[in-house]
Amino acid sequence: MPAPRTAVVQIRSHGSGPPGNVFPVLWGEISSALLQRGWLIDSEPGGRLRAARERSPGEEVGHVERWDPPHEVRLVWKADATGAGPAPRLTVQCRAEGAGTLVRVEHSGGASQRGAPREEQELGWLASEVVVPLLLAIAPGRLVEWADDRGGRRPSGPASRALYQEPVYHRPGFQAILEGLGLRPDDVLLEVGCGGGALLKRALATGCTAAAVDHSADMLAVASQQNARALADGRLQLRYGDAAALPFPGERFTCAVMSGVLPWLPDPVGAFREVFRTLRPGGRFVAWTSTPRTYGTPAAGPKRRGGARLYDDRALVRFARAAGFSEIRTDHPDLRPVARTVGVPRHHRFLFGPEYGVLLWARRGRAAGRPDLPRGAALPRRVRSRAGRTLGSARTG
Ligand SMILES: C[S@@+](CC[C@H](N)C(=O)[O-])C[C@H]1O[C@@H](n2cnc3c(N)ncnc32)[C@H](O)[C@@H]1O
């Protein structure tokens, strides 16, 4: 093996435990990120690196030269036709260091090929392709921003795909939404920001039909796996798109829902307008979100620029009114008993108390014969709200 040319990154990962814990996560992320960029890698000795989306799909462009999990993996690109020197290689090592792991990523070979770029070009490549991206990646706040995107704003990657199949912490909200909406087989539901489709699955069990939009390709993939039968039966349509420009015609839906989406929207009123446009007259809308009390808790972390945006009741009502809705009100159900039933760990159940979560209910105009929006007192006992009591639910319209 030639001597390393670039020691690209060395990370001490003390919080994640020994290499046996770190390697599977790291490798899962590497293969997932490769796939996102159009490359497939077989995770085994001699495994092939193939182009997934290029002109010649399946063509082998490299392979796994060394496969020794959880300690080391080495990937080698196939030298191109002009190659005279050693083929470019990347080695990923995980070494135990105290109770943690030292991850080292190293590059070798690939530069002394015939017809290789001149030295200054190579330095230019190093600057623009390696050094500057690394510099920007380590800028203050970038990791937190990345984690927000990864986990909430546009979830992706193996951990988010697994989490959103059945997001335990969202299940109390799902229950409150569904019990309040009282879906019927003649309902046509819109979900904005459907994530992994766990709420859709429950909604579709009522016999209604549905359509949903999300701007995360990973989430849409999970949502389609989770709801394969409904998709095949034509009872569900999943679309890639943005809440600000819903890919649906006007007046299509009888009801609409957003669960955990509001904190990530740059323009909540714009999104609400789109929901309003696509609802039929009399259509009902519910959004479930966390209150500002949640800042500083494990559910939202500290309030910071670019992070999750949490709104008080007044703001939510203002958004709904500006979008054209009427019969607007907020509810603060006590979902702690539901949290316990669905398996939220004891020390996090307080986050489902009335101060921490809010349901915004609204309707597009009025229409005879449409179901009433739930009132606090009419909600089933399990999700009974404190609306109209201590938190002084906001009612308007
Ligand atoms: C925290 S997740 C909630 C997922 C799901 N609703 C649930 O409760 O489990 C937020 C979801 O909203 C989606 N989302 C955020 N902003 C969006 C936008 N502007 N347009 C479409 N989807 C968006 C994200 O991709 C993500 O799937």
The ligand as an SDF file (V2000), in Angstrom:
LIG
                    3D

 27 29  0  0  0  0  0  0  0  0999 V2000
  -40.4330   16.3440   12.0140 C   0  0  0  0  0  0  0  0  0  0  0  0
  -40.8440   15.5940   10.5150 S   0  0  0  0  0  0  0  0  0  0  0  0
  -42.5110   15.0310   10.8480 C   0  0  0  0  0  0  0  0  0  0  0  0
  -42.9260   13.9000    9.9500 C   0  0  0  0  0  0  0  0  0  0  0  0
  -44.3440   13.3730   10.1850 C   0  0  0  0  0  0  0  0  0  0  0  0
  -45.3280   14.3800    9.8900 N   0  0  0  0  0  0  0  0  0  0  0  0
  -44.4940   12.8670   11.5970 C   0  0  0  0  0  0  0  0  0  0  0  0
  -45.2000   13.5140   12.3870 O   0  0  0  0  0  0  0  0  0  0  0  0
  -43.8870   11.8480   11.9160 O   0  0  0  0  0  0  0  0  0  0  0  0
  -41.1560   17.0070    9.4520 C   0  0  0  0  0  0  0  0  0  0  0  0
  -41.4710   16.5670    8.0310 C   0  0  0  0  0  0  0  0  0  0  0  0
  -41.8820   17.7130    7.2790 O   0  0  0  0  0  0  0  0  0  0  0  0
  -41.1850   17.7170    6.0480 C   0  0  0  0  0  0  0  0  0  0  0  0
  -41.0810   19.1040    5.6030 N   0  0  0  0  0  0  0  0  0  0  0  0
  -40.4890   20.1240    6.2770 C   0  0  0  0  0  0  0  0  0  0  0  0
  -40.5750   21.2550    5.5570 N   0  0  0  0  0  0  0  0  0  0  0  0
  -41.2330   20.9390    4.4170 C   0  0  0  0  0  0  0  0  0  0  0  0
  -41.6110   21.6960    3.2630 C   0  0  0  0  0  0  0  0  0  0  0  0
  -41.3320   23.0070    3.1630 N   0  0  0  0  0  0  0  0  0  0  0  0
  -42.2760   21.0650    2.2810 N   0  0  0  0  0  0  0  0  0  0  0  0
  -42.5530   19.7360    2.3680 C   0  0  0  0  0  0  0  0  0  0  0  0
  -42.2070   18.9650    3.4280 N   0  0  0  0  0  0  0  0  0  0  0  0
  -41.5560   19.5710    4.4410 C   0  0  0  0  0  0  0  0  0  0  0  0
  -39.8540   17.0910    6.3420 C   0  0  0  0  0  0  0  0  0  0  0  0
  -39.2040   16.5910    5.2060 O   0  0  0  0  0  0  0  0  0  0  0  0
  -40.2560   15.9910    7.3270 C   0  0  0  0  0  0  0  0  0  0  0  0
  -40.5980   14.7990    6.6840 O   0  0  0  0  0  0  0  0  0  0  0  0
  1  2  1  0
  2  3  1  0
  2 10  1  0
  3  4  1  0
  4  5  1  0
  5  6  1  0
  5  7  1  0
  7  8  2  0
  7  9  1  0
 10 11  1  0
 11 12  1  0
 11 26  1  0
 12 13  1  0
 13 14  1  0
 13 24  1  0
 14 15  1  0
 14 23  1  0
 15 16  2  0
 16 17  1  0
 17 18  1  0
 17 23  2  0
 18 19  1  0
 18 20  2  0
 20 21  1  0
 21 22  2  0
 22 23  1  0
 24 25  1  0
 24 26  1  0
 26 27  1  0
M  CHG  2   2   1   9  -1
M  END
$$$$
